[in-house]
Amino acid sequence: ESTTTSKNTYKVDISYEYADHQHVYALWSQGFRRGGANALPTSGLFAENPILLTYKPDTANNYEVGIKGRFANDATYAFDVFDIEWNNPQVAGTLPTGNLAVWNATKARSNGFEFDVTSPLFVPGLNIVAGGSYADARFTQNYSYAADAFGNVTGSAGQQLPGSPKVSAAATLNYLRAVAPGYDLRLSLNDTYRSGMYLGTFPLAVLGQTAPQQAPSMSIANFSAAVTHADWRLGVYVTNLTDKRVIQAPPYEPNRVGHLTDDAIINEPRRIDLRLGYSF
């Protein structure tokens, strides 16, 4: 069995330069994602409602206004506020049986602001690249599916969308200088952050949950140093510089069978790579 779908999407962008290299703009754009199918059982103990075998396309209307510009010292900036209105938003998650699937909610909204800045700093060769956003992404209508014998798939108006942190940010310091004739040193230090987020919209009773799963906030730093000479490049790269342990998904059933069920998903530990490259 197959189905076809099509959708035209549109975009309107108006910009005004109110000063040299300084702009204010307004944007309206549309988004579209095709639907799909889930591989789910329809008989037996873990049978799912046949309605969940497929999910529909979702569409979005984005409204955005902002400012952006460049200064004489090559510093750049951009700031905007946005409102995204979703119809039939696709939600990926775990069904009450523990099966993974995608389904449609009814309506959702994400609004907030975002910014990014690039600027040289007080030391020659040193610059910063930084950006961040605040996005309040929530369902705006209730929805519910009678999924299986273990419970329903539900979402409530005002509930935070799963997998959607409210705050995210990143900043990178770059430093470039000549260390000898024909030899350049480039150093880079960056950090990325996201706030905590929900991984689902309802507890999984079959796994003994009493509330939807949550992932804590995380902040990970990385570092790199590289020397270039002509077409050669030698560098060291360190991810998770402070060797921080962050739980990205907590156990579904913690503290069972002598803690054997404490199978949390964690981030990769500190990793150090040495790379030698040549450009042809």
C-alpha positions in Angstrom: 0.0 0.0 0.0 1.3 3.5 -0.8 0.0 7.0 -0.6 1.1 10.3 -2.2 1.1 13.8 -0.9 2.3 17.2 -2.1 2.5 20.7 -0.7 3.6 24.0 -2.0 5.5 26.1 0.6 6.0 29.9 0.4 8.4 32.5 1.8 8.2 36.3 2.0 11.2 38.3 3.3 11.2 42.1 3.7 14.4 43.9 4.7 15.3 47.6 5.2 18.8 49.0 5.6 18.2 51.8 8.1 22.0 52.6 8.4 25.2 51.5 6.7 25.3 47.6 6.9 22.4 47.7 9.5 19.2 46.0 8.6 15.8 45.3 10.1 13.7 42.5 8.5 10.4 40.7 8.7 10.0 37.1 7.5 7.1 34.7 6.9 7.9 31.2 5.8 6.2 27.8 5.6 7.5 24.3 6.4 6.3 20.9 5.4 7.4 17.3 6.4 6.0 14.2 4.7 4.2 11.5 6.6 5.4 8.0 7.0 4.8 4.5 8.5 5.6 2.7 11.7 6.5 -0.9 11.9 4.3 -2.0 14.8 2.6 -5.3 15.7 -1.2 -5.4 15.4 -1.8 -8.7 17.2 -0.6 -10.4 20.4 0.2 -9.1 23.8 1.9 -5.9 22.5 -0.5 -5.2 19.7 -0.9 -1.5 18.8 -3.9 0.4 17.4 -3.8 0.2 13.6 -4.3 3.9 13.5 -0.7 4.3 14.6 0.7 2.3 11.6 0.9 5.6 9.7 1.3 9.3 10.5 0.3 12.3 8.5 2.4 15.2 7.1 2.8 18.2 9.3 3.0 21.9 8.3 4.3 25.0 10.0 4.0 28.8 9.6 6.9 30.8 10.8 6.6 34.5 11.7 9.9 36.3 12.4 11.2 39.9 12.9 14.7 40.8 13.6 17.8 43.0 13.1 21.2 42.2 11.8 24.3 44.0 10.8 28.1 44.4 10.4 30.5 46.9 11.9 33.7 48.4 10.6 35.8 46.0 12.7 34.1 43.1 11.0 31.9 42.3 14.1 28.5 40.9 13.0 25.3 40.4 14.9 21.8 39.1 14.4 18.8 39.0 16.7 15.2 37.9 16.1 12.0 37.0 17.8 9.8 34.2 16.2 6.5 32.4 16.5 6.0 29.1 14.8 2.5 27.6 14.4 2.3 23.9 13.8 -0.5 21.8 12.4 -0.5 18.1 13.0 3.0 18.2 14.5 4.8 14.9 14.3 5.9 13.5 17.7 8.5 10.7 18.0 8.5 8.7 21.2 7.9 5.4 23.1 4.4 3.9 23.1 2.9 2.5 26.3 4.1 -1.0 25.3 7.6 0.3 24.9 7.5 0.2 21.0 9.0 3.2 19.2 6.8 5.2 16.8 5.9 8.6 15.3 2.4 10.0 15.6 0.6 13.3 15.1 -0.5 15.7 17.8 -3.2 18.3 16.9 -1.5 21.7 17.2 1.6 23.2 18.7 3.4 26.5 19.0 7.1 27.5 19.5 7.9 31.1 20.2 11.0 32.8 21.6 14.1 34.6 20.4 17.6 33.8 19.1 20.8 35.6 18.5 24.4 35.2 17.2 27.4 37.4 17.4 30.9 37.3 15.8 33.5 39.8 17.0 37.2 40.3 17.3 38.5 40.8 20.9 41.1 42.9 22.6 44.1 40.7 21.5 45.1 40.6 17.8 44.1 37.3 16.3 41.5 36.5 19.0 37.8 36.4 18.2 34.5 35.0 19.6 31.6 33.4 17.9 28.5 33.0 20.1 24.9 32.3 19.7 21.9 31.2 21.7 18.1 30.8 21.7 15.1 30.6 24.0 12.2 28.5 22.5 9.0 27.8 24.4 7.7 24.9 22.4 4.3 23.6 23.6 1.2 21.8 22.5 -1.7 24.2 22.2 -4.5 21.5 22.0 -5.1 18.2 23.8 -4.8 15.0 21.9 -5.2 11.3 22.8 -5.0 7.9 21.0 -6.2 4.6 22.5 -2.9 3.0 21.7 -2.7 -0.5 23.3 -3.6 -2.6 26.3 -1.0 -0.8 28.4 -2.3 2.8 28.0 -3.0 5.7 25.8 -0.8 8.1 23.8 -1.7 11.6 25.1 -0.5 15.2 25.1 -2.0 18.2 26.9 -2.3 21.9 25.9 0.5 23.8 27.6 2.8 20.7 27.8 6.4 21.1 26.6 7.2 19.3 23.4 9.5 16.3 23.9 13.1 16.6 22.8 12.8 20.4 22.9 15.0 22.3 25.4 13.9 25.8 26.2 17.5 27.2 26.3 20.4 26.4 24.1 23.7 28.3 23.6 27.2 27.9 22.2 30.3 30.0 22.3 33.7 29.6 20.6 37.0 31.4 21.2 39.4 31.3 18.3 43.0 32.5 18.4 45.3 32.6 15.3 48.9 33.8 15.3 52.2 33.2 13.5 54.7 31.2 15.6 57.5 31.2 13.1 57.9 32.3 9.5 55.5 30.1 7.5 54.0 28.5 10.6 50.6 29.4 12.0 49.0 28.3 15.2 45.3 28.1 15.6 43.7 27.5 19.0 39.9 27.0 19.6 37.9 26.5 22.8 34.2 26.1 22.7 31.3 25.2 24.9 27.7 24.1 24.1 24.8 24.1 26.5 21.2 23.0 26.5 18.7 23.1 29.3 16.8 20.1 30.5 14.0 18.6 28.4 11.2 16.1 28.4 11.7 12.8 26.4 8.0 12.0 26.4 4.6 13.4 27.2 3.2 10.6 29.3 4.6 8.1 31.8 5.0 4.4 30.7 3.0 2.5 33.3 4.3 -0.8 32.0 7.8 0.3 33.1 6.6 1.6 36.4 6.9 5.3 35.5 4.9 7.9 37.3 5.9 10.9 35.2 7.3 11.5 31.7 11.0 10.9 31.4 13.3 13.9 31.5 16.9 14.5 30.4 19.0 16.9 32.6 20.7 20.0 31.3 24.2 19.5 29.8 27.2 21.7 29.0 30.2 20.2 27.1 33.5 21.9 26.3 35.9 21.1 23.5 39.4 22.2 22.6 41.7 22.1 19.6 45.2 23.2 18.7 46.7 23.0 15.2 49.8 24.2 13.4 49.8 24.7 9.7 52.7 25.0 7.3 52.2 25.3 3.6 49.9 22.4 2.7 50.5 20.5 6.0 48.4 20.6 9.2 49.1 18.9 12.5 46.6 19.2 15.3 45.3 17.8 18.6 41.5 17.7 19.2 39.9 17.2 22.6 36.2 16.5 23.0 34.5 16.7 26.4 37.5 18.6 27.7 36.5 18.3 31.4 35.5 14.6 31.1 32.0 15.5 32.3 29.4 12.7 32.7 25.9 13.7 31.5 22.9 11.5 31.5 21.2 12.0 28.1 18.4 9.5 28.9 17.7 8.1 32.3 16.9 4.4 32.8 13.3 3.3 32.1 13.2 1.1 35.2 15.9 2.2 37.6 17.0 0.3 40.7 15.7 -3.1 39.7 17.4 -6.6 39.8 20.3 -5.4 41.8 20.6 -2.2 39.8 21.1 -4.1 36.5 18.3 -2.0 35.0 20.2 1.2 35.5 21.0 1.4 31.8 21.2 5.1 31.3 22.4 6.6 28.0 25.4 8.9 28.8 27.6 11.2 26.7 31.0 10.1 25.3 33.9 10.6 27.8 36.9 12.8 27.1 38.5 11.9 23.7 41.8 13.1 22.4 42.7 12.8 18.7 46.0 13.6 17.0 45.6 14.4 13.3 48.1 14.9 10.5 46.8 16.3 7.2 48.0 17.3 3.8 46.1 19.4 1.2 46.6 18.5 -2.4 
